[in-house]
């Protein structure tokens, strides 16, 4: 009997070691985000309720404030070309890494609308931004900015949605199982995340360093957890209701969408267009999911036209 117990213990130890080795090999999260990881990095850092947020501010102090919110997993550098163009034109441009991404902390919290609202609201307060801002979000950032606008309309002058996520989709039941779901997500979804970012482009060959730039953030613990919990939040969102709530605020909204988007198909633009009757629609030819990058000059010009059409009273 004791011999059988010993064999069971040995077998369990071997399985545990094997799973540990497999997980270590598959999941790139081997470091903890902190001061050492941020040393020498550009931008600024501020401690908010849920942790440290990495942000960048560009343009004149007196410029009209534009806030650019990134998507599901690519951090604030996704707006590099847009930030350069707008700040060069005299706008005050704020970008930040959402919690769980880039150089921001990866708190063990619910990655829901309330958390994303809190991060943006507290960031604006920390920067003493009192007046309403021009808010723009790409992809998942469309959800974040729409949710924020619906609940904080007084702080938003205009809202720009760029290829916004417009359907949640049901997740496999396994991903909802504590511990096991997160492990399964990390070993099946994270390993290919960097290379999959090329799917967002119509011409990925023009951006050869995109995946390598993305991989840096993947090595810090909590990245996969943040993405999974964000996906779980999206799976419960009624985008019809969300966009109708935005429409009720009266905030001017424009919708920019790449016609060749395969990540969030162009046909889904009808969700926001139907829910927000006054929305200004700007389709972009020869572009995938990131028209502000692939057709930067065209989109930047449209952004500034929209901002100027809705000047402060």
N, C-alpha and C positions, 0 to 999 in steps of 0.2 A: 504493500500500500504506500509506504513512504517513498519507495523507489518510483512509483507512478507519479506521485506528487512532485518529486524532483524533476522528472522528465517534463511534466506540464510547466513547471516554473522555468526550466531551461528553454522550452519551446516558446513561451510567452516572451522571454527575454530576447530571444533571437528575432521574433516578429517585431518587437518594439524597436530593437536596434535597426532592423531592416527598414521599418517605416520612417524612423528618424533620419537614416541616411538618405532614403529616397526623397523625403521632404526637403532636407538640406540641399540636395542636388537640384531639385525642381524649383523651389521657391527662392528667389534672389534676396529676400529680406534678411540680411545678416548683420545689420548695424542699427543703431538707435539715433534718431534725429536729435540734434542738440547743438550746443555752442561750437563744438569741434567741427561738426559737419558744416556749420554756417560760416566758419572763419574764412575771411577773404572773399566771400560771396558779395555780389552787388546787391543794391537795394537796401531796404530798412526792415526792422523787426519791431513788433509791438506785442505785448502780452495782453491778451483779451481773456474773457471768462473761461473759454474752452482751451486756451493755450496760446502759444506764440504764432503770430501770423507774419509771413513774409510779404512785403509789398514794395511797390515802386511808384514814385511820383515824378512826372516830367512836365515841362512847360512852365510858363510864367505864373508867379504867385497870384496874379490878378486875373488869370484866364478863367473862362467858363469851365466848370468842372465836368469832366466826362469820366465815368467809371466803367471799365471793361472787365467782364467776368468770363472766365474760361470755361471749358466744357467738362466732360465726365472725368477725364484722367490726365489730359495734357495741361500742365500748369500755365501760369500767366505769360510765358514766352510765346504762347500761341498768338498773342496780340502784338508782337514786336513791331511789325511793319505798320500797323494801324496806330500804335502809340507814337512812333516816330513822326508819322504824317500829321497827326492831330496836334501834338505838342509843337511841332514846327510851324503849324498854322496859328498858334497862339492859344490853344486850349490847355487847360490844366488836366493832365491825364493820370488817373489812378488805376493801377492794376494790383492784384494780390493773388496769392496761392490759396485756394480754398483748403480748409483743414483736410489732412490726409494726403495732400499732393505737394509736389515741389519741395520747398524748404519750410513749409508750415508744419506745425505739430500734427501728430496723428492720434488725437484723443480717443479714448474708448467710450464713445457716446453714440447716441442715435443720430445718424446722418440724415436728418429730416429737414423739412422746410423751416421749422423753428430755429434749428441750429444754424442753418445757412443765413437766415434773416439776422440772427444775433451777431454773427461774425461781421457781416457787412455793416450793420447798424453801429456796432461798437467801433469798427475801423473808421467810419466817417466821423464819429464823435471824437476819436483820438486825434484825428487830423483837423478838428475844429471846422468841419464843413457844415455850415449852418443852412445855406440855401439849397434849393432843389438841384439835383444833378441830372445829367443826361446819362442814362443807364443802358448798357448794351451787353447782351449775353449771347454766346455762341453754343449751340448744341445743348448739353446739360445746363450750361449757363443761362439758356433761355428759360428753363424751369426755375432756376434760382432767382433770376431777375423778375420773372413774372410773379412768382410767389411774393417777392419783396414788394413789388409795386402794388399788388392787391392789398397788402397789409400796411404799407407805409407810403401811400400815394403823395402825401405832403412833401416827401423828400425826393420825389421824382418829377423832373420836368418833362422828359421824354423817355420812351422805352424803345430800344431797337432789338429785335430778335433775329439772329442770324442762324438759319437752318436749325431751329429749335427742336429739341426732342418733343414729340407730340403724341407718343403712345408708349405706355408703360410696358405692357406685356407680362404675362404670368411667368414666374420663375419656377424651376423644378422644386418639388417639395423637399428634396434632400438639402437644398441650400438654406432651408429654414430650421434645420436641426442644429441645436447648440453644439459648438465645437466642431462636430463632424462637417457641418455645412461650410464653415469657414475654411477648414482644411481642404475639403474637396474643391472649393472655389480657387484656393491658392495654388493647388497643384495642377488644376486643369485649365484655369483661365489666365493666370499671371505669366507663365512662361512665354506665351506668344504675344503678350500685350504690345510690346515695343514694335515688332514687325507689323502687327495688325493696323497700326496707325497709318500706314501707307494707303490703306483702303479709303481714307478720307479724301484722297487727291484724285483728280482726273488724270494728272500727269505726275505720278510719284517719282519718276526718274529725275525730276527737277529738284528734288529735296533729299539728296543722298545721305545727309547727316541726321535726318529727322529721328530715326529709331535710336541712334546712339545718344542723342540729346535727351530722349525720353527715359533711357535706362537708368540714368543717374538717380532719379527719385525712387526707383524700384527697390533699391538696396536697404531702405529704411523700414523697420518694423511698423506695421499698421497700415501700409499702403493698400494691400489687398482687402483688409477688413473694411477700410473706408469705402472702397469701390463696391464691395458686396452690399454694405448697408445702404449706400446711395441707390444701388439697383433695386433693393428691396423697397425703398421709399418710392421710387418711380413706378414700381409695379402696382402701387395702391392709389396712384394719382388719376383723377378724372381730368383730363386736359381740357375737355369742353367746359367744365365748371371753372377751372382755373382761368382760362382765357375770358370767360364771361365775367368773372370777378374783376379782371383787369379792365375790361370794357366799361364796367360800371364806375370806375374811378375817374374817367374822363381824361386820363393821361394820353397824350398823342403817342401812337404806336406805329412803327414801321416794321415790315417783314422783308428780310433779304434772304434769297434762297438760290443756291446753285442748281441749275436745271439737271445736271448729271450727278446729283448726290445719290450715292448708293447706301450711305450709312443711315440717313433719315430721308427716305425717298421724297422727291419733289411733290408727289401726289398728296402727301400729308400736310402740305401748306394750306389745304382747304380747312383743316381743323381750326387754326387761328383765324383764317380769313372769314369763316362762318361765324365764329364766336365773337369776333371784334369787327363789326360792320364798317367802322370808320378807319380800319387799318390801311396804311399805305404800303402797297406791295411792289417790291422791286426784284423781279427774277433776274438771275445772272447767267448768261450763256457761257459755255466752255469752262465750267467749274463744277467741282465735286462738292464735298461737305464743307469746305473752308473757302468760300468765295472771297473773303477778306484777305486771303493770302494769294490765291491763284489769280484773282482779278483785283489786285490791291488798288490800283489807281482808280478804277471804276467805282469800287465800293467806298473808298475814302472820300471821293467827290460826292457820292450820294449821302454819306453820313453828314458831311458838312452842309450840304443843301438842306437836309432835314432839320439839322440843328438851327440853322439860320431862319428857317421857315417858322420855327417855334421859339422865338426869342423871349426873354423875360419881359413880363408886362411892365 
